Amino acid sequence: MSQPYTTWGLLEHAVERAPDAPAMVTGGPPVTYAALHHSAASLATALRARDIARGDRVALMERNTPAFLTWTFACAGAGAVLVPLNHRLAAAELRAVLADAGPTLLIAHEDFRQVLDAAVQGLDAPPAVAWLGSGKESAPMGLLPADLPGPSFLPAPCEPSDVCHLYYTSGTTGRPKGVPLTHQNVVQHALAATSELDLADDDVWGHIAPMFHLADAWASLAITAVAGQHAFLPEFEAEAALALMTERGVTVSNLVPVMLQRMLAAAPSCGFTGGSLRLVLSGGAPIAPAAVREVLRAFGCEYVQTYGLTETSPYLTLSLLEPKHRELSEEAQLARRARTGRPFETVELQVVDCDRRPVPRDDRSVGEIIARGSTVTTGYWNRPEETAKAFQDGWFHTGDLATIDEDGWLNIVDRKKDMILSGGENVYSTEVENALYEHTAVLECAAYGVPSEEWGEEVRAAVVLSAGAGASTTAEALKEHCRAYLAGYKVPKHIDLLPELPKTGSGKISKQQLRDRPLRGPDPAD
C-alpha cells in the first residue's frame, strides 16, 4: 500500500485499508469509508462541473458536521484550496477574509445566509454561492445521490507543494492573516500525529473544538489516516460535549482550556466519569497543574498539553511523559504534563534571545520560540512584508516567549505582545493566571497589561467564577489569594468579575478585547 502524500491520498489510503470500516458515527447507521470516499468523489465531480480548477479557492462555512469532513476531501479531490470560514465572525470580518482569499465558490449552510449575504456586498469579485441544507433535496449544485461517480474517479493532478488549505488566524490583536498550508504540511502533520499519539482504527475522535480551526481540523486527516471514526458536535456546549463522548464512545479529542474547564464543571451533574476516553489533549493557552489534576481525576484518562500555531499545521510540542518522568512524584508529573512540552516529530525548535542566540537550557532564561520543519508554512497569503518579518533564514519566529530545560522541554511564559512591563519588571501573564486558577472558585481567567502613568503598565485580570462560588469570592479575596503565590508587583491592580470572557472564533480568550474595554481605576484597597 503506497504512502499517501496528498490529502485525497489519505482518504484513498483508508478506503484501501478498510472500505467497510465506519468513518462517521452520527447516531444512525455509520457511514463507511467506502461511502465517504464515494460522496467526496461525487462532490469533487460537481466542483469540476462548476469549472473549479487546480488552485482555485473554495470557501466553506459549516458547523461541525459530516458535511464539513466530506467537503474537506471533496476540495482535495478537485484540486481546490479549502478556505474554512469562522461562522462566528461578523459580516465585515467575513468580507475582509473573502476579499483577501478571493474564493471562486462559497459553500455555506443556509443558516448563515443573512450574515453571508451582507458579507459579499461590496466585494469586487463576489464568489458564486452554493447553499447547504439539512436534507438531500437541498444538496448544493443540484447534486443527488444518484449522481455518484463510479470507482474510476481520478483526483485532480496535485503536488505535495500545492496549497491545500488556507486558514485565517484568529486575529486577537489585529487583522487576520491568511496562512496557506500545503499538502505536504498537513499530510506530514497527520502522519506524525498518528505516531506520536498512538492513533488507531479503534479510536473515535470527538470533533468538539471548531473544525474551521486547526485545533480540531488536523484530526480530520489524522483519524482518516488510520481509518478511525469521526463523531461530531455541531456547537459547543459542555453538557452536549459530555453526552457526545458517552453516546458515541469517544476515545480522544483536542480541546481548548476554556472548553475543558466548562466540561469539568459540568461533569458531576452529568454523571460523567470518563467513559471510553483514553486521551484528552488541550492547547491554545497554557494550563495550570491544578487543572491537569482535575482532568486526571474527573475523566480518568491520560492528558497531554499541546502547543502550536496555524502556521505550523499546528503542533510544535506535546507534553507526552517519557518513561523517566513516570518515576517522578505525582506533583512532579502534574507539573510536567502542564508544561508546553518537547518538540513534535516534524519540527526543530530553538528558544533564542534578541540576538537570535539560543538561551541557556536552565528553565529560567526567557527567549522567543523559533521553528522550522516540514509542517511549517513558508509565509503568509498576500503579505510579503509580514512574511519577511516572521520568516528569517528558514526559521519561523512564533512571537511566543518560553524557557527551555536540560531535556529540551519548553514552557511558554507569554506571548511577546502579552508580556507586561510594570515598574521596570517583566510580568508574564501565565504566572498570574496560574495563581488565579489555584483558587477553587475560578472557572476562567485572563491576565493582561494596560497603560499606567505611574507604572508604565499595570496588571489587570478578568475572572469568571464557577457556579455556586458565593458572594464571599470577591475581587479583593482573589487578590489576597494571589499574594500568597506572587510578588506584590505581579498581583492584579484590578480584577473584573465577569459572566463570561470574550473569545476568538477558535474558543481562545481574546485579551485584545479585554484591553479595549473601558478602564476603571484600581480597586479601593489599592
N, C-alpha and C positions, 0 to 999 in steps of 0.2 A: 504494500500500500504506500503510495507516494506521500511525501511530506507536503502539507499544504503551505503555500506561500502567499495566497490571497485570501480575502475574507470569504469569497464564494468557495474557495477551496476548502475552508474549514467545514462548511456545510456538506460539501460533496464527500469529504473525508468521513463525516459522521454517518452519512447515508450508506457509504460502502461498508462501514464497520457494523452498523446496527440499524438497518432500514425500518424494522418494526418496533424499535425501542420508542417509548414515549418521550416526545420532545417537549410538549407543553401540557401541563395539568391545569385544568380550569374549573373543575367541578363536574363536568360532563365526561364523556369518553375522551381519553387522552389523544392528542394529536401526535402521530408518529413522525419520525424523522423523514420517512419517505413522503408523507403528506406535506410536511413543512417545505421540503425541497420542491415538491410539485407546485405548491401555492406560490413560493418565491419565484420559481421559473415562470409561472403564469404572469405575475405582476411585472417581472423583468421584460417579458414579451410585450406587455401593454405599454411599458415605458418606451420601448423601441418603436412601437406603433405611433407614439407621440413625438417621434424624432429626437428622443433623448440620446445624445451621443456621449462617447467616452469623454470624461472630464466635466460634463455638464453638471451643475449643482441642482440637487433636488432637496427642497426643504421639507421637513416633516414635523407637524405639531400633533401629538397624540399623547395620551396618558400611558401609564404602564399597562400595556395590553398585549395579547398575542399579535395584534396587527403591527405594533411597533417592531417586534422582533422580525416578523415576516418582511416588512418593508426594509429593514436593515439589510437583509440578504438580497432582496429584490434589486435594490440600488446597486449592490455589488455585482450582481449578475448582469446588469445592464451597462456596467462600467461607469455609472454615475457617482458623483460625490455626494454623500448624505450630509445634510445640514440639519441636525436636530435643533428644534426651537424650544426655548423655555416658555411653557404655556402660562407662566405666572407673570410674564412681562407685560407692561402697558403697551398700548398701540405705538406710541412714539419710540419706545425702546425697540420694539419689533421692527419698526420701519427702518431704524438705523442698521439693524442686523441684516435685513433683507437688502438694503441698498449696498451694503458692503459685500455681501456674499454673492449677489447677483444670480439667484436661482432661476432656472428656466421654468421650473414647475414647483408649486407648493401643494403638498398633500396635507390635509388637516381634517380633524374631526369637526363635524358640523356644530358641535357645542362651542367652538371658538370662532364661529362665523362673524360675530359682531366685532370682536377686537381685531380680527384679521382684515375685515372689510375696511376698518379705519386705518390699519397699518399700511395697506397697499396704496392708500390715497396719497398722491403726490410723488410716487416713485417714478423716476424717468423711464424705467423699463419694468413695469409690474409683471410678475410671473403669472402664468396660467395657474388656475386653482382647481384642484380636484377634491371634492368633499367626501370624507368617510362618514358612514353612519353606523348604526348598531346592527343592521340586518344585511343579508346578502343582496337585497334589492337595491341598496344604496352603495354598493361597492363602487369605487371610483372608476371612471372612464368606461362604464358600462360592462366591466369585466364580470362574468359569471363563472361558476364552477365548470360549466360545460366547455369553456374556452381554454381549459388547461392544456398546455402543450404536451407532446409525447416525451418519452425518455431521452430523445435525441437532442434536447435543448443544449445549446452551446453558449457559454457565457461570453461576454464581450472580451476581446483581447485586452490583457492587462499586465502591467509590470509591477513588481514589488515596490518600485519607486513612485508609482502613481499615487496621487492623493485619493484616499478612501473616504475619510470623514473630515468635516470642517466644523469644529466646535468653537463656540464663543464663550470666553471666560465670564465668570460671574459678574465682574465689573463692580467689586466692592469699593473701589477707590476712583472710578472714572469710567470712561467709555470702554465697553467690552472690546476685546481684541479677538480676531479670528485666528484659530490655531489649526493649521492643516496637518493631519496625520496620514501617513502613507500606509499602504497595505503591509509593508514590512514592519512599520512601527507597531500597528495594532495586532498583527498576527504573532510577531515575536513576543509581544507582551502576553498575549493569550496563552501561548505555549509555555512560556516561563511560569506563568501563574499556576497552570495545571501541575507543574513540577513542584513549585515552592509550597503550594497549599494542599498537595496530595488530592487534587480533584479527581473524581472517578465517575463512572457511569451510574453509580447508585446514589450520587449526590442530587439533591433537589435545591436549586438556588431560589431564594426569595427575592424577587425584584421589588424591593420596598423603597429604597432610595430612587430618585427620579432617573428613568432610563435616558432622558435627554442629556444627562450629565455623566461624566466618566466615573463618578463614584460608583455607578452601577453598570454603565454601558460596557465596560471591559468584560464583565461576566457573561454578557450575551454571546461573546465569541469564545471565551474560555470554557464555559459549560457545554457549548455546542461542540467544541474540540474533543471533549471526552464522551460525547453522546449522553450527557446528563439531562436532567429535567428542569424546566423553567416554570416557576409559579409567579403570579402577577398580583400586585396590589395597586389598583389604579390611582388612588390618592392616599397619602399617608395619614393615618390616624392610629394612635397607639394600640387601642383595643383591637382594631381591624388587623393590624400587623401581627399581633399575637395569635389571633384567630387563624390567619393565613398559615402561620407556622404550624399550628396544631392540625388544621384540616388538610393541608397539602403535604405534611411530613417534611417541612423544610429542614435541611441539614446544615446549610451555610448561607450567610448573607453578609453584605457590607453596609454599614450604617454610619451616618454622621453622628457625632456625640449627642446632639440635641435630640435626635430620634431615639437613641439608645437610652438617654435619661428618661424620656417620657414612657418608653416601654417598660423600663424597670419600675417606674412609679405605678404603672397600671397592672403589672404582673400579679400582685397579690389578690386584687379584686377579681381578676380573670381566672384565678386558679392556675396560672401558667408557671410551670417549673422547668421548662426547657424542652420538653417533648423530644423530637428527633434531632435537635440541634447538636452538632458536634463542634462547630466553629462559628464564632462571631468576629468579624473584622470591623474596625472603626477607624475612620480617617476624616480629614477635613479640618480638624482642630486638635490641639493637644488634649489629653485626658488625664485626670488626676488618679493616682493609685487607689484612692478610696472608691472611685467609680469602677475601676477594674475589679476590685474586691467584690463589689456588689454584683457585677456581671457573673463572676465565677460562682458566687453563692446562689443567685436567683435563677440563673439559666443552666448551671451545671455543665458547662461546655468550655472548650478552650477559647481564649481571647487573644487576638493579635492586633496590635496597633499598626496602622499603616500611615504612610506619608507619601504624597505625590502631587503632581500638578497636571493640568490639562496638557501642558507642553511635553509631558513625559509619559503619556499614554495609559495610566497615570503613575504607577507605583515607582517610587525611588527607594523606599525602605520598608522593612517588615520587622516587627518585634518578635519574631519566632524564637522561642527559647532554644538555646543549644544544650546538649547533654550536660555540660558543666554547670549551666545555670540552674538545672533542676536539682542540683545538690545543695543549692543555697537555701536559706531560711525562707519561710512563707513571705515575710515582708520584703526581703530582697528580691524574690521572684516577682512580687507585685510591682516593685519599682522598675524592674527590668521590662516587664510587659508593658508598662505605661510609657516607656521611652519611645523615641522616634524609630529606633531600630537600626539594623545593619543593612547594607546595600542590597537591593533587589538584583536578581540574577543577571539582568541585561545591562546594568549600568555600572559606571565607575564614578565614585563621589569623592570630593575633597571639601574640606572646610578651610577657607582662606581668609587672610586679613586684608586690609585695604590695599596692600601692595601685591596681592594675589600670591602670597606665600602661605603654605599650609601652617595652620596654628598647631601648637603642641597638643599631643593626644593625652591631655591631663584632665579632661572632663570639666575644665574651668574656663579655659581661654575661648572666647567667643569669636566666631567668624561667619562668613557667608557660605552657604552650601552652593557648590557648583557641580554640574553633572554632564556626562556625555555617555553615549551608547546607542545601540540600535533602536531603542524605543523613544528616543528624544527627537522632537521635531527640529527642523533646520531653520525655522523662522516663522514670522507672523504673516498673515494674509494681507497683502497690500500695505505693509508697514515697514518699509526698508529702514527707516531711522530707528524705530524701536527694535527691529531685528538686530541691527548693528550694535545697539547698546546692550542687549541681553545675551547675544551670542558672540563670544570673543575667543578666537584661537581654538575653535572646536568645542568650547565649553559653554554650557547654558548657565547663566547666573540667575539663580532662583529668587533672590531677594529675601530669602529666609536666613535667620541667624541661628546658629547652633553651636554646641560644644561636641567634641568627639573624644571617646575614651580609648584606652590602650587596645581594646578589642576591635576598634573601628566602628563602634556603635555611636550613632548620632543622637543628640537630644535637642530638639528645637526649643529655643528660648523666646523667639519672637519673629515677626516679620520686620524687615528694616523700617517700614513705614509705621509700624505699631509700637516700636520701642519708644519709651517715654524718657525724656531727659528733664529731670526735675531737680533744680538747685545744683546742677552740675553732676548729678548722679544718674547712671543708667538704671531704669526700672523696666524689667521685662514683664509684659502683661500676663504671660503664662504663670509666673510665680504668684502674682496677685490672685489670679483665677483659681489656682490650685489651693491657695489658702482659703478662699471663699468656699470652694467645694468640700472642704473638710467640715463645714457646718452642715448638720443634718437637714436643716430647713431649706437649703439652697438647691433648687432644681436646675436652673440655668444661670449663667453669669457671663459678663464680659467686662474686662478692664481696658481702659483706653486713656489717652492723654488729651488734655485741652489746654489752650493758651492760658498763661497766668502771668500777670505783671510782676508778681513777686518771685515766682519760681521758674519762669520761662515756660514750663509746662507743669500741670498738676495731675495727679492720678485720680481718675473717676471710675466708677463702676455702676453697672446696671444689673439688677438681680431679679429673677423670677423665683418666688417661693413655692415650695411644694404644697400640695393641698393639705389643709389642716395644720399649717405651720403655726397659726395662732398669732394673736396681737403682740405677744412678747418678743417676736422676731422683728425688731426694728432696725433701721439703718444704723443706729448707734450701737445696737447689740452686735451687728455684723462687723462693724469697725473694731469694737472691743475684741471680738473673736480674732480678727486679722492681726491685732497687736501681739498676739501670742505666737504668731508664725513669721511676722515680717518686721523689718526695721521701720522705725517711725515714718521715714520719708516715703516708704512704699505703701503705707496704709492709705486707702482712698480718702480724699478730702470730702467727697460727697458720694453717696450711694443712692441711686434711684431704685425704688421697688416698683416694678412694672408688671402688668398682667401677662405680657409676652415681649420677646425681644425681636427686633426686625431681622429678617432673614433674606439671604440671596435665594435665587432660584434653586440652587443645589441643597438648600437647607442649612447653610452656614450662617452664623450670626454676622450681621453686617455692622462692623464697628464704624464705618463711614457714616451710616445713617444715625448712629448714636452720637457721633461727634457733631453732626449737623443739627441736632435738636437744640432748642433754646436752652441756654445755660442758666442754672440757678447758682447762687453763691454757695460757699462752703456751708456745711451743716453748722448749726449754732454752737455745738460742743467744740468746734474747732476755732 
